[in-house]
Amino acid sequence: MANSLVLLLAAQTTGDSFMIKLVKWINPILEPVVIVVLVLLLAMSATCWGIIYFKWRTLRHAQEQSIEFLETFWSSKRLDAIYNVSKELKKSPISQVFQAGYVELSKLKKTQAEGELGGAMYDAMGGIENVQRSLRRASLTELTAMENLVPFLATTGSSAPFIGLFGTVVGIMKAFVEIRPGTATLEAVGPGISHALIATAVGLFAAIPAVMAYNYFIRRIKVLYSEMDTFSSDFLNIVKRHFLK
């Protein structure tokens, strides 16, 4: 029994000695690792703020020009006049959807006229499906453009706290490794630990605005996509009633 206890203690002592040697061996690279973590988090935060400003400005212009386009669409009686206005409202996703539908409708009307002149039967149902596909394709294109760069905010919001925590753990390891024999007091390790906690704070500073902005932009994008979907349905109804009979 005594022999077994001695062997166990010896094994633990040997194991501790190996870990301490290992940590001391990698100690010179611990501080650069913390610095790299801080630089990475600051770069992620700066990128997020740039994306936040860019997407806020882009979505604001998209909303304003979409409202202007819808007012023009419902007040005008000629599609060609609406088309000319839509070309000036390039940042409105709804105007881009209308342009796609109008171009497809113009092709179908031309095909219809050539079919009537040639005595061929025109398939109105197929024409409606073509216009519908064109509207759906344009809506998805605009949705993809609006969602561009937004996933980076989600990535930062989910990963930055853990990156900061990693930097804190490395910093705490460095603080404990640098303790000298007989100086294991709070005054000795306190400054090192407090400096290490900066990485966690920077990680949260990068993550919190990113998550809030991501949720805000996703809601705005959903509203604009819903407006595009509603407009596509209204445009199809107008086409069915007045153009493809």
HELIX and SHEET records of a PDB file:
HELIX    1   1 ALA A    2  SER A   75  1                                  74    
HELIX    2   2 LEU A   79  SER A   86  1                                   8    
HELIX    3   3 PRO A   93  GLY A  118  1                                  26    
HELIX    4   4 ALA A  124  GLU A  147  1                                  24    
HELIX    5   5 VAL A  150  VAL A  177  1                                  28    
HELIX    6   6 LEU A  186  HIS A  242  1                                  57    
END                                                                             
